[in-house]
């Protein structure tokens, strides 16, 4: 028998998953968090929850039988599973298209009230990116299998637990030169993880279904502006060097050989396209769900980790008359 107000989360160990566990359990929702390794991720996930409201489930293989077993006692499914680079050929399709298709299919069979799927903003035009095309394919399959699903398309999601601002803080604290791809002109509308979490929470609370929502923060910022804001926050000065496309491609080919690539060829192609609202779908603001956290304010809360002197460092503050 299904429990009302019971949430099943796939991809629970990432920054969004952990934030959702905190939000839902704090508000007395029962959460089932799915992980592929309880031994590796279990303790970290458990520390996020309100006591007594979290159940951990391990899944070794995503079969219809295994997924059905997890879904039998829940009424809302949230899929957050995603990757930034491929470990093997066509892995984007496996994770971003085939898996969401299976999850939404089983959720429909189990008569779920809501199926919420996390996709990405600004991918419609990026036809030369395998990441973007796999994400779009996943959206289409989810909509076909679960017609009343909610598809969320966030811009860059950032926080102290992200793989975006923190990676740049590490790099900029070490490297004397920072390359700017496409002259740093690509536009983003970054959203803080707590604002995205609140959007998802409101969607569940208000029982919103059958829509696609572009999830954005309050600002449009270029890639160069993001780098400058991070430099200011960690109290560093670096040379920002626009790279010709040929050198940028060479740069990406070298970086993608690393175990955790700093940049891949596919990510470089994706950087050509602005990560802003398409006006094809409504945004969270259209649904009266605010996302007001400013990029500068939020990164300043954790940037001391990469500042000389740490939390006791003295940042340069401009004087005002």
C-alpha angles and dihedrals in degrees: 000000000000120000117226114237091022118142128200113201125194112194094030099156097066126089093269094045094051091047091050092050090054092047099045099041091046087058093049098259116143111235130198108199116200121209135167091223122031089177092058102033105019101092093046091051094045092056090063098061140087105247114269097012101087131078121185121213126186121211122188098179130022101231125151090247094052093046093048089054091056094046100052096089100038136075103194125053123194119190114201099156114133143137133213098209137020121255090192138006116297091003089132089063092048094052103031101034115017096041097048088047091055094044094049091046093053092043089055091049089051093050097240118189093221138013114191118190125190114219128155140267125245098018101118095087097039096092091151093059119089089201093055095044092049090051092051091048089052092052091052094049093047091052091048094049099038108026095187094051122131115231116199121201110191127183117226109328112212139185140126087287097051131110094223116057093026092053091051091047089054093047096044092049089059111025120077091204129044117199117224113213116212086003090293092280099126110118126226136181100207119200126201115239093240091055091050089047090053091051091054091045091052091048090055094043094048091041092231113182142169101034146103117228128192107217113211141162126232098268141062108214131176122230090250091052090051090054092047091050091050091048091052091048094052091041096240137132119213137170110254109209122192107220125215110240093251091057091042089056091049089048091052094047090055095044094049090061090069120100088244103026118221088203135000131197089251092053090048090055090048091053090068091073127074115245097217138114115300095203086226092103137030120264129223088261090060087057090050091248106136126213104186106154110125119225095230094049095049100044089050088064093067108015092095086082087075099035123100105259093022117226090352094057119120113231122208108255120193113234120235126206 
